[in-house]
């Protein structure tokens, strides 16, 4: 599982600082979700999960939430 965060601006600043320090920006990725909002994949916080713990698709506001575009800033 990869946790998501809605604190996009915070993580964009972190990514910019890492870029300025010539460090890789592979710890977080910004994505635009199917609902049109941006979210951040917290790659640094991912953890393994077996399929027995996955109950179904992620539903937000009676809609299945899908990732339509994954991109990295800078």
PDB file of N, CA, C, O and CB in Angstrom:
ATOM      1  N   UNK A   1       0.844  -1.179   0.000  1.00  0.00           N
ATOM      2  CA  UNK A   1       0.000   0.000   0.000  1.00  0.00           C
ATOM      3  C   UNK A   1       0.885   1.235   0.000  1.00  0.00           C
ATOM      4  O   UNK A   1       1.949   1.267   0.617  1.00  0.00           O
ATOM      5  CB  UNK A   1      -0.958   0.002   1.215  1.00  0.00           C
ATOM      6  N   UNK A   2       0.420   2.234  -0.699  1.00  0.00           N
ATOM      7  CA  UNK A   2       1.123   3.517  -0.700  1.00  0.00           C
ATOM      8  C   UNK A   2       0.161   4.556  -0.133  1.00  0.00           C
ATOM      9  O   UNK A   2      -0.866   4.843  -0.748  1.00  0.00           O
ATOM     10  CB  UNK A   2       1.619   3.915  -2.152  1.00  0.00           C
ATOM     11  N   UNK A   3       0.477   5.121   1.026  1.00  0.00           N
ATOM     12  CA  UNK A   3      -0.390   6.149   1.619  1.00  0.00           C
ATOM     13  C   UNK A   3      -0.464   7.394   0.730  1.00  0.00           C
ATOM     14  O   UNK A   3       0.476   7.720   0.005  1.00  0.00           O
ATOM     15  CB  UNK A   3       0.119   6.534   3.022  1.00  0.00           C
ATOM     16  N   UNK A   4      -1.602   8.071   0.809  1.00  0.00           N
ATOM     17  CA  UNK A   4      -1.814   9.330   0.084  1.00  0.00           C
ATOM     18  C   UNK A   4      -1.923  10.476   1.074  1.00  0.00           C
ATOM     19  O   UNK A   4      -2.313  10.286   2.226  1.00  0.00           O
ATOM     20  CB  UNK A   4      -3.085   9.256  -0.803  1.00  0.00           C
ATOM     21  N   UNK A   5      -1.574  11.662   0.609  1.00  0.00           N
ATOM     22  CA  UNK A   5      -1.746  12.871   1.410  1.00  0.00           C
ATOM     23  C   UNK A   5      -2.364  13.952   0.523  1.00  0.00           C
ATOM     24  O   UNK A   5      -2.079  14.038  -0.671  1.00  0.00           O
ATOM     25  CB  UNK A   5      -0.381  13.350   2.017  1.00  0.00           C
ATOM     26  N   UNK A   6      -3.209  14.765   1.132  1.00  0.00           N
ATOM     27  CA  UNK A   6      -3.811  15.889   0.417  1.00  0.00           C
ATOM     28  C   UNK A   6      -2.983  17.166   0.608  1.00  0.00           C
ATOM     29  O   UNK A   6      -3.337  18.213   0.066  1.00  0.00           O
ATOM     30  CB  UNK A   6      -5.258  16.115   0.897  1.00  0.00           C
ATOM     31  N   UNK A   7      -1.893  17.093   1.368  1.00  0.00           N
ATOM     32  CA  UNK A   7      -1.054  18.263   1.651  1.00  0.00           C
ATOM     33  C   UNK A   7      -0.037  18.459   0.518  1.00  0.00           C
ATOM     34  O   UNK A   7       1.171  18.344   0.724  1.00  0.00           O
ATOM     35  CB  UNK A   7      -0.322  18.101   3.022  1.00  0.00           C
ATOM     36  N   UNK A   8      -0.549  18.755  -0.668  1.00  0.00           N
ATOM     37  CA  UNK A   8       0.253  18.820  -1.891  1.00  0.00           C
ATOM     38  C   UNK A   8       1.329  19.894  -1.810  1.00  0.00           C
ATOM     39  O   UNK A   8       2.481  19.636  -2.161  1.00  0.00           O
ATOM     40  CB  UNK A   8      -0.642  19.081  -3.090  1.00  0.00           C
ATOM     41  N   UNK A   9       0.983  21.074  -1.362  1.00  0.00           N
ATOM     42  CA  UNK A   9       1.959  22.171  -1.325  1.00  0.00           C
ATOM     43  C   UNK A   9       3.144  21.842  -0.420  1.00  0.00           C
ATOM     44  O   UNK A   9       4.286  22.167  -0.746  1.00  0.00           O
ATOM     45  CB  UNK A   9       1.287  23.460  -0.849  1.00  0.00           C
ATOM     46  N   UNK A  10       2.878  21.205   0.701  1.00  0.00           N
ATOM     47  CA  UNK A  10       3.954  20.807   1.614  1.00  0.00           C
ATOM     48  C   UNK A  10       4.957  19.906   0.896  1.00  0.00           C
ATOM     49  O   UNK A  10       6.167  20.120   0.980  1.00  0.00           O
ATOM     50  CB  UNK A  10       3.377  20.084   2.853  1.00  0.00           C
ATOM     51  N   UNK A  11       4.451  18.910   0.198  1.00  0.00           N
ATOM     52  CA  UNK A  11       5.342  17.955  -0.450  1.00  0.00           C
ATOM     53  C   UNK A  11       5.986  18.519  -1.717  1.00  0.00           C
ATOM     54  O   UNK A  11       7.077  18.093  -2.095  1.00  0.00           O
ATOM     55  CB  UNK A  11       4.581  16.694  -0.785  1.00  0.00           C
ATOM     56  N   UNK A  12       5.328  19.466  -2.372  1.00  0.00           N
ATOM     57  CA  UNK A  12       5.971  20.143  -3.505  1.00  0.00           C
ATOM     58  C   UNK A  12       7.198  20.912  -3.018  1.00  0.00           C
ATOM     59  O   UNK A  12       8.238  20.913  -3.676  1.00  0.00           O
ATOM     60  CB  UNK A  12       4.973  21.103  -4.215  1.00  0.00           C
ATOM     61  N   UNK A  13       7.068  21.569  -1.856  1.00  0.00           N
ATOM     62  CA  UNK A  13       8.221  22.288  -1.288  1.00  0.00           C
ATOM     63  C   UNK A  13       9.351  21.318  -0.951  1.00  0.00           C
ATOM     64  O   UNK A  13      10.519  21.613  -1.202  1.00  0.00           O
ATOM     65  CB  UNK A  13       7.802  23.073  -0.024  1.00  0.00           C
ATOM     66  N   UNK A  14       9.007  20.169  -0.385  1.00  0.00           N
ATOM     67  CA  UNK A  14      10.020  19.161  -0.058  1.00  0.00           C
ATOM     68  C   UNK A  14      10.719  18.699  -1.334  1.00  0.00           C
ATOM     69  O   UNK A  14      11.942  18.566  -1.366  1.00  0.00           O
ATOM     70  CB  UNK A  14       9.380  17.950   0.680  1.00  0.00           C
ATOM     71  N   UNK A  15       9.940  18.460  -2.377  1.00  0.00           N
ATOM     72  CA  UNK A  15      10.530  18.017  -3.642  1.00  0.00           C
ATOM     73  C   UNK A  15      11.463  19.075  -4.224  1.00  0.00           C
ATOM     74  O   UNK A  15      12.537  18.751  -4.730  1.00  0.00           O
ATOM     75  CB  UNK A  15       9.429  17.683  -4.651  1.00  0.00           C
ATOM     76  N   UNK A  16      11.052  20.339  -4.150  1.00  0.00           N
ATOM     77  CA  UNK A  16      11.891  21.420  -4.656  1.00  0.00           C
ATOM     78  C   UNK A  16      13.202  21.503  -3.882  1.00  0.00           C
ATOM     79  O   UNK A  16      14.264  21.678  -4.479  1.00  0.00           O
ATOM     80  CB  UNK A  16      11.148  22.754  -4.576  1.00  0.00           C
ATOM     81  N   UNK A  17      13.134  21.379  -2.557  1.00  0.00           N
ATOM     82  CA  UNK A  17      14.345  21.434  -1.735  1.00  0.00           C
ATOM     83  C   UNK A  17      15.284  20.280  -2.057  1.00  0.00           C
ATOM     84  O   UNK A  17      16.501  20.459  -2.111  1.00  0.00           O
ATOM     85  CB  UNK A  17      13.983  21.412  -0.249  1.00  0.00           C
ATOM     86  N   UNK A  18      14.719  19.098  -2.269  1.00  0.00           N
ATOM     87  CA  UNK A  18      15.561  17.950  -2.624  1.00  0.00           C
ATOM     88  C   UNK A  18      16.226  18.163  -3.986  1.00  0.00           C
ATOM     89  O   UNK A  18      17.394  17.824  -4.179  1.00  0.00           O
ATOM     90  CB  UNK A  18      14.724  16.652  -2.639  1.00  0.00           C
ATOM     91  N   UNK A  19      15.472  18.724  -4.916  1.00  0.00           N
ATOM     92  CA  UNK A  19      16.028  18.998  -6.248  1.00  0.00           C
ATOM     93  C   UNK A  19      17.170  20.013  -6.141  1.00  0.00           C
ATOM     94  O   UNK A  19      18.219  19.839  -6.760  1.00  0.00           O
ATOM     95  CB  UNK A  19      14.921  19.526  -7.210  1.00  0.00           C
ATOM     96  N   UNK A  20      16.964  21.065  -5.360  1.00  0.00           N
ATOM     97  CA  UNK A  20      18.008  22.076  -5.179  1.00  0.00           C
ATOM     98  C   UNK A  20      19.261  21.491  -4.539  1.00  0.00           C
ATOM     99  O   UNK A  20      20.369  21.954  -4.810  1.00  0.00           O
ATOM    100  CB  UNK A  20      17.483  23.225  -4.328  1.00  0.00           C
ATOM    101  N   UNK A  21      19.096  20.482  -3.697  1.00  0.00           N
ATOM    102  CA  UNK A  21      20.228  19.835  -3.026  1.00  0.00           C
ATOM    103  C   UNK A  21      20.804  18.683  -3.866  1.00  0.00           C
ATOM    104  O   UNK A  21      21.657  17.929  -3.397  1.00  0.00           O
ATOM    105  CB  UNK A  21      19.794  19.312  -1.649  1.00  0.00           C
ATOM    106  N   UNK A  22      20.323  18.561  -5.116  1.00  0.00           N
ATOM    107  CA  UNK A  22      20.753  17.482  -6.015  1.00  0.00           C
ATOM    108  C   UNK A  22      20.506  16.098  -5.448  1.00  0.00           C
ATOM    109  O   UNK A  22      21.295  15.176  -5.653  1.00  0.00           O
ATOM    110  CB  UNK A  22      22.214  17.631  -6.331  1.00  0.00           C
ATOM    111  N   UNK A  23      19.397  15.966  -4.730  1.00  0.00           N
ATOM    112  CA  UNK A  23      18.982  14.668  -4.205  1.00  0.00           C
ATOM    113  C   UNK A  23      17.835  14.139  -5.065  1.00  0.00           C
ATOM    114  O   UNK A  23      17.085  14.930  -5.638  1.00  0.00           O
ATOM    115  CB  UNK A  23      18.555  14.776  -2.701  1.00  0.00           C
ATOM    116  N   UNK A  24      17.688  12.838  -5.164  1.00  0.00           N
ATOM    117  CA  UNK A  24      16.573  12.306  -5.958  1.00  0.00           C
ATOM    118  C   UNK A  24      15.222  12.636  -5.323  1.00  0.00           C
ATOM    119  O   UNK A  24      15.103  12.708  -4.100  1.00  0.00           O
ATOM    120  CB  UNK A  24      16.713  10.787  -6.118  1.00  0.00           C
ATOM    121  N   UNK A  25      14.224  12.832  -6.152  1.00  0.00           N
ATOM    122  CA  UNK A  25      12.867  13.146  -5.685  1.00  0.00           C
ATOM    123  C   UNK A  25      11.988  11.911  -5.793  1.00  0.00           C
ATOM    124  O   UNK A  25      10.863  11.985  -6.288  1.00  0.00           O
ATOM    125  CB  UNK A  25      12.255  14.317  -6.499  1.00  0.00           C
ATOM    126  N   UNK A  26      12.496  10.784  -5.333  1.00  0.00           N
ATOM    127  CA  UNK A  26      11.770   9.534  -5.480  1.00  0.00           C
ATOM    128  C   UNK A  26      11.033   9.108  -4.217  1.00  0.00           C
ATOM    129  O   UNK A  26      10.569   7.971  -4.130  1.00  0.00           O
ATOM    130  CB  UNK A  26      12.713   8.457  -5.889  1.00  0.00           C
ATOM    131  N   UNK A  27      10.918   9.987  -3.252  1.00  0.00           N
ATOM    132  CA  UNK A  27      10.243   9.628  -2.001  1.00  0.00           C
ATOM    133  C   UNK A  27       8.757   9.971  -2.019  1.00  0.00           C
ATOM    134  O   UNK A  27       7.980   9.395  -1.257  1.00  0.00           O
ATOM    135  CB  UNK A  27      10.909  10.328  -0.834  1.00  0.00           C
ATOM    136  N   UNK A  28       8.355  10.904  -2.880  1.00  0.00           N
ATOM    137  CA  UNK A  28       6.950  11.283  -3.034  1.00  0.00           C
ATOM    138  C   UNK A  28       6.676  11.569  -4.511  1.00  0.00           C
ATOM    139  O   UNK A  28       7.575  11.948  -5.261  1.00  0.00           O
ATOM    140  CB  UNK A  28       6.601  12.527  -2.150  1.00  0.00           C
ATOM    141  N   UNK A  29       5.428  11.381  -4.910  1.00  0.00           N
ATOM    142  CA  UNK A  29       5.002  11.711  -6.269  1.00  0.00           C
ATOM    143  C   UNK A  29       3.643  12.391  -6.191  1.00  0.00           C
ATOM    144  O   UNK A  29       2.771  11.969  -5.432  1.00  0.00           O
ATOM    145  CB  UNK A  29       4.940  10.435  -7.176  1.00  0.00           C
ATOM    146  N   UNK A  30       3.472  13.435  -6.972  1.00  0.00           N
ATOM    147  CA  UNK A  30       2.207  14.156  -7.033  1.00  0.00           C
ATOM    148  C   UNK A  30       1.370  13.539  -8.154  1.00  0.00           C
ATOM    149  O   UNK A  30       1.888  13.241  -9.231  1.00  0.00           O
ATOM    150  CB  UNK A  30       2.434  15.695  -7.269  1.00  0.00           C
ATOM    151  N   UNK A  31       0.079  13.350  -7.897  1.00  0.00           N
ATOM    152  CA  UNK A  31      -0.808  12.770  -8.897  1.00  0.00           C
ATOM    153  C   UNK A  31      -2.106  13.555  -8.956  1.00  0.00           C
ATOM    154  O   UNK A  31      -2.563  14.105  -7.954  1.00  0.00           O
ATOM    155  CB  UNK A  31      -1.087  11.290  -8.589  1.00  0.00           C
ATOM    156  N   UNK A  32      -2.695  13.596 -10.149  1.00  0.00           N
ATOM    157  CA  UNK A  32      -4.043  14.149 -10.298  1.00  0.00           C
ATOM    158  C   UNK A  32      -4.990  12.956 -10.319  1.00  0.00           C
ATOM    159  O   UNK A  32      -4.875  12.077 -11.172  1.00  0.00           O
ATOM    160  CB  UNK A  32      -4.186  15.042 -11.614  1.00  0.00           C
ATOM    161  N   UNK A  33      -5.909  12.933  -9.390  1.00  0.00           N
ATOM    162  CA  UNK A  33      -6.843  11.818  -9.258  1.00  0.00           C
ATOM    163  C   UNK A  33      -8.044  12.018 -10.172  1.00  0.00           C
ATOM    164  O   UNK A  33      -8.221  13.083 -10.762  1.00  0.00           O
ATOM    165  CB  UNK A  33      -7.303  11.668  -7.801  1.00  0.00           C
ATOM    166  N   UNK A  34      -8.850  10.999 -10.278  1.00  0.00           N
ATOM    167  CA  UNK A  34     -10.000  11.008 -11.166  1.00  0.00           C
ATOM    168  C   UNK A  34     -11.015  12.090 -10.793  1.00  0.00           C
ATOM    169  O   UNK A  34     -11.795  12.529 -11.639  1.00  0.00           O
ATOM    170  CB  UNK A  34     -10.666   9.653 -11.151  1.00  0.00           C
ATOM    171  N   UNK A  35     -11.007  12.519  -9.534  1.00  0.00           N
ATOM    172  CA  UNK A  35     -11.935  13.574  -9.110  1.00  0.00           C
ATOM    173  C   UNK A  35     -11.397  14.972  -9.422  1.00  0.00           C
ATOM    174  O   UNK A  35     -12.012  15.972  -9.052  1.00  0.00           O
ATOM    175  CB  UNK A  35     -12.216  13.454  -7.614  1.00  0.00           C
ATOM    176  N   UNK A  36     -10.230  15.041 -10.113  1.00  0.00           N
ATOM    177  CA  UNK A  36      -9.654  16.319 -10.522  1.00  0.00           C
ATOM    178  C   UNK A  36      -8.738  16.958  -9.493  1.00  0.00           C
ATOM    179  O   UNK A  36      -8.103  17.972  -9.781  1.00  0.00           O
ATOM    180  CB  UNK A  36     -10.739  17.263 -10.843  1.00  0.00           C
ATOM    181  N   UNK A  37      -8.660  16.391  -8.314  1.00  0.00           N
ATOM    182  CA  UNK A  37      -7.810  16.959  -7.262  1.00  0.00           C
ATOM    183  C   UNK A  37      -6.428  16.327  -7.286  1.00  0.00           C
ATOM    184  O   UNK A  37      -6.250  15.190  -7.724  1.00  0.00           O
ATOM    185  CB  UNK A  37      -8.453  16.763  -5.881  1.00  0.00           C
ATOM    186  N   UNK A  38      -5.458  17.088  -6.806  1.00  0.00           N
ATOM    187  CA  UNK A  38      -4.111  16.564  -6.682  1.00  0.00           C
ATOM    188  C   UNK A  38      -3.948  15.883  -5.331  1.00  0.00           C
ATOM    189  O   UNK A  38      -4.547  16.285  -4.334  1.00  0.00           O
ATOM    190  CB  UNK A  38      -3.071  17.684  -6.857  1.00  0.00           C
ATOM    191  N   UNK A  39      -3.136  14.858  -5.324  1.00  0.00           N
ATOM    192  CA  UNK A  39      -2.803  14.152  -4.108  1.00  0.00           C
ATOM    193  C   UNK A  39      -1.343  13.752  -4.198  1.00  0.00           C
ATOM    194  O   UNK A  39      -0.740  13.818  -5.269  1.00  0.00           O
ATOM    195  CB  UNK A  39      -3.724  12.916  -3.893  1.00  0.00           C
ATOM    196  N   UNK A  40      -0.782  13.344  -3.091  1.00  0.00           N
ATOM    197  CA  UNK A  40       0.628  12.959  -3.064  1.00  0.00           C
ATOM    198  C   UNK A  40       0.739  11.501  -2.647  1.00  0.00           C
ATOM    199  O   UNK A  40       0.203  11.096  -1.616  1.00  0.00           O
ATOM    200  CB  UNK A  40       1.440  13.871  -2.102  1.00  0.00           C
ATOM    201  N   UNK A  41       1.445  10.714  -3.463  1.00  0.00           N
ATOM    202  CA  UNK A  41       1.776   9.348  -3.095  1.00  0.00           C
ATOM    203  C   UNK A  41       3.021   9.406  -2.222  1.00  0.00           C
ATOM    204  O   UNK A  41       4.061   9.902  -2.654  1.00  0.00           O
ATOM    205  CB  UNK A  41       1.999   8.441  -4.359  1.00  0.00           C
ATOM    206  N   UNK A  42       2.921   8.905  -1.002  1.00  0.00           N
ATOM    207  CA  UNK A  42       4.040   8.926  -0.068  1.00  0.00           C
ATOM    208  C   UNK A  42       4.816   7.620  -0.208  1.00  0.00           C
ATOM    209  O   UNK A  42       4.660   6.699   0.594  1.00  0.00           O
ATOM    210  CB  UNK A  42       3.546   9.130   1.399  1.00  0.00           C
ATOM    211  N   UNK A  43       5.652   7.558  -1.238  1.00  0.00           N
ATOM    212  CA  UNK A  43       6.426   6.364  -1.545  1.00  0.00           C
ATOM    213  C   UNK A  43       7.281   5.957  -0.346  1.00  0.00           C
ATOM    214  O   UNK A  43       7.457   4.771  -0.067  1.00  0.00           O
ATOM    215  CB  UNK A  43       7.311   6.600  -2.780  1.00  0.00           C
ATOM    216  N   UNK A  44       7.805   6.953   0.353  1.00  0.00           N
ATOM    217  CA  UNK A  44       8.678   6.686   1.498  1.00  0.00           C
ATOM    218  C   UNK A  44       7.967   5.938   2.615  1.00  0.00           C
ATOM    219  O   UNK A  44       8.624   5.321   3.453  1.00  0.00           O
ATOM    220  CB  UNK A  44       9.234   7.982   2.037  1.00  0.00           C
ATOM    221  N   UNK A  45       6.631   5.979   2.648  1.00  0.00           N
ATOM    222  CA  UNK A  45       5.856   5.363   3.724  1.00  0.00           C
ATOM    223  C   UNK A  45       5.115   4.104   3.285  1.00  0.00           C
ATOM    224  O   UNK A  45       4.251   3.617   4.015  1.00  0.00           O
ATOM    225  CB  UNK A  45       4.869   6.358   4.269  1.00  0.00           C
ATOM    226  N   UNK A  46       5.435   3.567   2.111  1.00  0.00           N
ATOM    227  CA  UNK A  46       4.689   2.393   1.643  1.00  0.00           C
ATOM    228  C   UNK A  46       5.001   1.165   2.494  1.00  0.00           C
ATOM    229  O   UNK A  46       6.053   1.071   3.127  1.00  0.00           O
ATOM    230  CB  UNK A  46       5.016   2.106   0.170  1.00  0.00           C
ATOM    231  N   UNK A  47       4.068   0.242   2.490  1.00  0.00           N
ATOM    232  CA  UNK A  47       4.220  -0.969   3.296  1.00  0.00           C
ATOM    233  C   UNK A  47       3.501  -2.126   2.603  1.00  0.00           C
ATOM    234  O   UNK A  47       2.540  -1.905   1.866  1.00  0.00           O
ATOM    235  CB  UNK A  47       3.663  -0.754   4.738  1.00  0.00           C
ATOM    236  N   UNK A  48       3.958  -3.355   2.832  1.00  0.00           N
ATOM    237  CA  UNK A  48       3.339  -4.503   2.167  1.00  0.00           C
ATOM    238  C   UNK A  48       1.992  -4.878   2.794  1.00  0.00           C
ATOM    239  O   UNK A  48       1.785  -4.745   4.001  1.00  0.00           O
ATOM    240  CB  UNK A  48       4.281  -5.702   2.217  1.00  0.00           C
ATOM    241  N   UNK A  49       1.092  -5.346   1.940  1.00  0.00           N
ATOM    242  CA  UNK A  49      -0.224  -5.791   2.387  1.00  0.00           C
ATOM    243  C   UNK A  49      -0.600  -7.020   1.565  1.00  0.00           C
ATOM    244  O   UNK A  49      -0.418  -7.034   0.347  1.00  0.00           O
ATOM    245  CB  UNK A  49      -1.302  -4.650   2.240  1.00  0.00           C
ATOM    246  N   UNK A  50      -1.113  -8.029   2.212  1.00  0.00           N
ATOM    247  CA  UNK A  50      -1.589  -9.197   1.473  1.00  0.00           C
ATOM    248  C   UNK A  50      -3.030  -8.962   1.018  1.00  0.00           C
ATOM    249  O   UNK A  50      -3.751  -8.163   1.616  1.00  0.00           O
ATOM    250  CB  UNK A  50      -1.490 -10.482   2.344  1.00  0.00           C
ATOM    251  N   UNK A  51      -3.442  -9.653  -0.028  1.00  0.00           N
ATOM    252  CA  UNK A  51      -4.757  -9.396  -0.622  1.00  0.00           C
ATOM    253  C   UNK A  51      -5.917  -9.668   0.337  1.00  0.00           C
ATOM    254  O   UNK A  51      -7.016  -9.157   0.124  1.00  0.00           O
ATOM    255  CB  UNK A  51      -4.926 -10.240  -1.859  1.00  0.00           C
ATOM    256  N   UNK A  52      -5.698 -10.451   1.374  1.00  0.00           N
ATOM    257  CA  UNK A  52      -6.774 -10.714   2.328  1.00  0.00           C
ATOM    258  C   UNK A  52      -7.208  -9.441   3.076  1.00  0.00           C
ATOM    259  O   UNK A  52      -8.305  -9.398   3.632  1.00  0.00           O
ATOM    260  CB  UNK A  52      -6.329 -11.781   3.330  1.00  0.00           C
ATOM    261  N   UNK A  53      -6.364  -8.418   3.092  1.00  0.00           N
ATOM    262  CA  UNK A  53      -6.687  -7.163   3.779  1.00  0.00           C
ATOM    263  C   UNK A  53      -7.298  -6.118   2.846  1.00  0.00           C
ATOM    264  O   UNK A  53      -7.704  -5.051   3.305  1.00  0.00           O
ATOM    265  CB  UNK A  53      -5.439  -6.595   4.424  1.00  0.00           C
ATOM    266  N   UNK A  54      -7.369  -6.403   1.563  1.00  0.00           N
ATOM    267  CA  UNK A  54      -7.963  -5.470   0.604  1.00  0.00           C
ATOM    268  C   UNK A  54      -9.422  -5.857   0.427  1.00  0.00           C
ATOM    269  O   UNK A  54      -9.734  -6.922  -0.106  1.00  0.00           O
ATOM    270  CB  UNK A  54      -7.198  -5.485  -0.773  1.00  0.00           C
ATOM    271  N   UNK A  55     -10.301  -4.993   0.875  1.00  0.00           N
ATOM    272  CA  UNK A  55     -11.726  -5.302   0.863  1.00  0.00           C
ATOM    273  C   UNK A  55     -12.406  -4.920  -0.448  1.00  0.00           C
ATOM    274  O   UNK A  55     -13.437  -5.496  -0.795  1.00  0.00           O
ATOM    275  CB  UNK A  55     -12.408  -4.599   2.006  1.00  0.00           C
ATOM    276  N   UNK A  56     -11.847  -3.960  -1.181  1.00  0.00           N
ATOM    277  CA  UNK A  56     -12.465  -3.529  -2.431  1.00  0.00           C
ATOM    278  C   UNK A  56     -11.819  -2.262  -2.931  1.00  0.00           C
ATOM    279  O   UNK A  56     -10.774  -1.837  -2.439  1.00  0.00           O
ATOM    280  CB  UNK A  56     -13.963  -3.318  -2.252  1.00  0.00           C
ATOM    281  N   UNK A  57     -12.464  -1.661  -3.924  1.00  0.00           N
ATOM    282  CA  UNK A  57     -11.951  -0.428  -4.491  1.00  0.00           C
ATOM    283  C   UNK A  57     -12.174   0.727  -3.523  1.00  0.00           C
ATOM    284  O   UNK A  57     -13.078   0.689  -2.688  1.00  0.00           O
ATOM    285  CB  UNK A  57     -12.618  -0.136  -5.842  1.00  0.00           C
ATOM    286  N   UNK A  58     -11.327   1.764  -3.648  1.00  0.00           N
ATOM    287  CA  UNK A  58     -11.449   2.940  -2.781  1.00  0.00           C
ATOM    288  C   UNK A  58     -12.590   3.801  -3.296  1.00  0.00           C
ATOM    289  O   UNK A  58     -12.586   4.213  -4.456  1.00  0.00           O
ATOM    290  CB  UNK A  58     -10.113   3.756  -2.732  1.00  0.00           C
ATOM    291  N   UNK A  59     -13.563   4.074  -2.442  1.00  0.00           N
ATOM    292  CA  UNK A  59     -14.734   4.852  -2.843  1.00  0.00           C
ATOM    293  C   UNK A  59     -14.760   6.152  -2.052  1.00  0.00           C
ATOM    294  O   UNK A  59     -14.641   6.163  -0.826  1.00  0.00           O
ATOM    295  CB  UNK A  59     -16.047   4.046  -2.623  1.00  0.00           C
ATOM    296  N   UNK A  60     -14.919   7.246  -2.791  1.00  0.00           N
ATOM    297  CA  UNK A  60     -14.973   8.578  -2.189  1.00  0.00           C
ATOM    298  C   UNK A  60     -16.183   9.298  -2.762  1.00  0.00           C
ATOM    299  O   UNK A  60     -16.253   9.524  -3.970  1.00  0.00           O
ATOM    300  CB  UNK A  60     -13.652   9.388  -2.453  1.00  0.00           C
ATOM    301  N   UNK A  61     -17.121   9.657  -1.925  1.00  0.00           N
ATOM    302  CA  UNK A  61     -18.318  10.355  -2.390  1.00  0.00           C
ATOM    303  C   UNK A  61     -19.135   9.534  -3.375  1.00  0.00           C
ATOM    304  O   UNK A  61     -19.591  10.062  -4.390  1.00  0.00           O
ATOM    305  CB  UNK A  61     -17.934  11.661  -3.026  1.00  0.00           C
ATOM    306  N   UNK A  62     -19.325   8.262  -3.095  1.00  0.00           N
ATOM    307  CA  UNK A  62     -20.095   7.342  -3.935  1.00  0.00           C
ATOM    308  C   UNK A  62     -19.474   7.078  -5.300  1.00  0.00           C
ATOM    309  O   UNK A  62     -20.142   6.543  -6.184  1.00  0.00           O
ATOM    310  CB  UNK A  62     -21.472   7.879  -4.126  1.00  0.00           C
ATOM    311  N   UNK A  63     -18.207   7.443  -5.491  1.00  0.00           N
ATOM    312  CA  UNK A  63     -17.503   7.193  -6.747  1.00  0.00           C
ATOM    313  C   UNK A  63     -16.215   6.441  -6.466  1.00  0.00           C
ATOM    314  O   UNK A  63     -15.543   6.683  -5.464  1.00  0.00           O
ATOM    315  CB  UNK A  63     -17.208   8.515  -7.493  1.00  0.00           C
ATOM    316  N   UNK A  64     -15.883   5.523  -7.366  1.00  0.00           N
ATOM    317  CA  UNK A  64     -14.610   4.824  -7.253  1.00  0.00           C
ATOM    318  C   UNK A  64     -13.512   5.811  -7.622  1.00  0.00           C
ATOM    319  O   UNK A  64     -13.577   6.452  -8.672  1.00  0.00           O
ATOM    320  CB  UNK A  64     -14.566   3.546  -8.169  1.00  0.00           C
ATOM    321  N   UNK A  65     -12.513   5.936  -6.774  1.00  0.00           N
ATOM    322  CA  UNK A  65     -11.438   6.884  -7.002  1.00  0.00           C
ATOM    323  C   UNK A  65     -10.330   6.201  -7.786  1.00  0.00           C
ATOM    324  O   UNK A  65      -9.794   5.176  -7.366  1.00  0.00           O
ATOM    325  CB  UNK A  65     -10.902   7.448  -5.668  1.00  0.00           C
ATOM    326  N   UNK A  66      -9.993   6.784  -8.932  1.00  0.00           N
ATOM    327  CA  UNK A  66      -8.953   6.232  -9.786  1.00  0.00           C
ATOM    328  C   UNK A  66      -7.870   7.282 -10.009  1.00  0.00           C
ATOM    329  O   UNK A  66      -8.141   8.483  -9.974  1.00  0.00           O
ATOM    330  CB  UNK A  66      -9.541   5.754 -11.137  1.00  0.00           C
ATOM    331  N   UNK A  67      -6.649   6.824 -10.236  1.00  0.00           N
ATOM    332  CA  UNK A  67      -5.556   7.712 -10.605  1.00  0.00           C
ATOM    333  C   UNK A  67      -5.547   7.806 -12.129  1.00  0.00           C
ATOM    334  O   UNK A  67      -5.398   6.794 -12.814  1.00  0.00           O
ATOM    335  CB  UNK A  67      -4.172   7.198 -10.046  1.00  0.00           C
ATOM    336  N   UNK A  68      -5.705   9.009 -12.657  1.00  0.00           N
ATOM    337  CA  UNK A  68      -5.735   9.174 -14.112  1.00  0.00           C
ATOM    338  C   UNK A  68      -4.405   9.657 -14.664  1.00  0.00           C
ATOM    339  O   UNK A  68      -4.112   9.446 -15.841  1.00  0.00           O
ATOM    340  CB  UNK A  68      -6.827  10.142 -14.504  1.00  0.00           C
ATOM    341  N   UNK A  69      -3.597  10.304 -13.832  1.00  0.00           N
ATOM    342  CA  UNK A  69      -2.321  10.792 -14.317  1.00  0.00           C
ATOM    343  C   UNK A  69      -1.350  10.849 -13.142  1.00  0.00           C
ATOM    344  O   UNK A  69      -1.676  11.391 -12.085  1.00  0.00           O
ATOM    345  CB  UNK A  69      -2.471  12.186 -14.994  1.00  0.00           C
ATOM    346  N   UNK A  70      -0.174  10.296 -13.328  1.00  0.00           N
ATOM    347  CA  UNK A  70       0.866  10.340 -12.306  1.00  0.00           C
ATOM    348  C   UNK A  70       2.008  11.147 -12.876  1.00  0.00           C
ATOM    349  O   UNK A  70       2.486  10.854 -13.972  1.00  0.00           O
ATOM    350  CB  UNK A  70       1.335   8.904 -11.878  1.00  0.00           C
ATOM    351  N   UNK A  71       2.457  12.166 -12.150  1.00  0.00           N
ATOM    352  CA  UNK A  71       3.552  12.990 -12.644  1.00  0.00           C
ATOM    353  C   UNK A  71       4.368  13.499 -11.484  1.00  0.00           C
ATOM    354  O   UNK A  71       3.906  13.554 -10.345  1.00  0.00           O
ATOM    355  CB  UNK A  71       3.028  14.157 -13.486  1.00  0.00           C
ATOM    356  N   UNK A  72       5.566  13.863 -11.794  1.00  0.00           N
ATOM    357  CA  UNK A  72       6.472  14.372 -10.764  1.00  0.00           C
ATOM    358  C   UNK A  72       6.798  15.829 -11.064  1.00  0.00           C
ATOM    359  O   UNK A  72       7.062  16.176 -12.215  1.00  0.00           O
ATOM    360  CB  UNK A  72       7.774  13.520 -10.690  1.00  0.00           C
ATOM    361  N   UNK A  73       6.783  16.670 -10.065  1.00  0.00           N
ATOM    362  CA  UNK A  73       7.123  18.080 -10.225  1.00  0.00           C
ATOM    363  C   UNK A  73       8.628  18.207 -10.427  1.00  0.00           C
ATOM    364  O   UNK A  73       9.411  17.468  -9.830  1.00  0.00           O
ATOM    365  CB  UNK A  73       6.657  18.911  -8.996  1.00  0.00           C
ATOM    366  N   UNK A  74       9.015  19.136 -11.260  1.00  0.00           N
ATOM    367  CA  UNK A  74      10.419  19.424 -11.545  1.00  0.00           C
ATOM    368  C   UNK A  74      10.996  18.256 -12.242  1.00  0.00           C
ATOM    369  O   UNK A  74      12.177  18.264 -12.588  1.00  0.00           O
ATOM    370  CB  UNK A  74      11.216  19.746 -10.278  1.00  0.00           C
TER     371      UNK A  74
END
